[in-house]
Amino acid sequence: MKLRDVIQVTSLSRSTIYRRMADGSFPNAIRIGTNRIAWRQEDLSAWLADCIAPSNVTTGDAPCLRKLRTQVSTGCCASRS
């Protein structure tokens, strides 16, 4: 997934994504070209699953899932290259 897709799915800013990558609390991107990086969808899905605290499951207010429900159901990122 490209950075813009990761931002859209996670609702995190670019700087927050890179800061969390640096401190190990977000999946690292992989290099796909000289000046290109991307994230594996499987890595992001695992991160999203891990970030749901048990207390947030019952309330539905997991911070990393604020936009995910509607975006995944509408396929926001599936058609982008």
C-alpha positions in Angstrom: 0.0 0.0 0.0 1.2 3.5 -0.7 1.6 6.1 2.0 -1.6 7.9 1.0 -3.5 4.7 1.4 -1.9 4.0 4.8 -2.8 7.5 5.9 -6.4 7.1 4.7 -6.9 3.7 6.3 -5.2 4.4 9.7 -6.2 8.1 10.0 -2.6 8.8 11.1 -0.6 11.7 9.7 2.6 11.1 7.7 4.8 12.3 10.5 3.0 10.1 13.0 3.5 7.0 10.8 7.2 7.7 10.4 7.6 8.4 14.1 5.9 5.2 15.1 8.0 3.3 12.6 11.1 4.7 14.2 10.0 3.7 17.7 8.8 0.2 16.6 5.1 0.7 17.2 4.0 0.7 13.5 4.9 -1.8 10.7 8.0 -0.8 8.7 7.7 0.0 5.0 9.5 -2.1 2.4 11.5 -0.6 -0.4 10.0 -1.3 -3.8 12.2 0.9 -5.8 15.0 3.4 -5.6 12.8 6.2 -4.2 9.7 4.2 -3.5 8.4 2.5 -0.3 5.1 0.7 0.4 3.5 -1.3 3.2 2.3 -4.8 3.0 -1.4 -5.0 3.6 -1.0 -8.1 5.8 1.4 -6.1 8.1 -1.1 -3.3 8.4 -4.0 -5.7 9.0 -2.0 -7.4 11.8 -1.2 -4.0 13.3 -4.8 -2.9 13.2 -5.9 -6.1 14.9 -3.2 -5.7 17.6 -4.2 -2.2 18.3 -7.7 -3.0 19.4 -7.7 -3.1 23.2 -10.2 -5.4 24.9 -12.0 -2.4 26.3 -12.4 -0.8 22.8 -13.9 -3.9 21.3 -17.1 -3.6 23.3 -17.4 0.2 22.8 -16.3 0.2 19.2 -14.0 3.1 19.8 -10.5 1.7 18.9 -8.4 4.7 17.9 -6.7 3.0 15.0 -10.1 2.0 13.5 -11.9 5.3 13.3 -12.1 5.4 9.5 -11.4 1.7 8.7 -14.9 0.3 8.9 -16.3 2.4 6.1 -13.2 2.5 4.0 -12.7 -1.3 3.9 -16.4 -1.9 3.2 -16.3 0.5 0.3 -13.0 -0.7 -1.0 -11.2 2.6 -0.8 -7.7 1.3 -1.5 -8.4 -1.8 -3.6 -8.3 -0.1 -7.1 -5.2 2.1 -6.6 -1.8 1.2 -7.9 
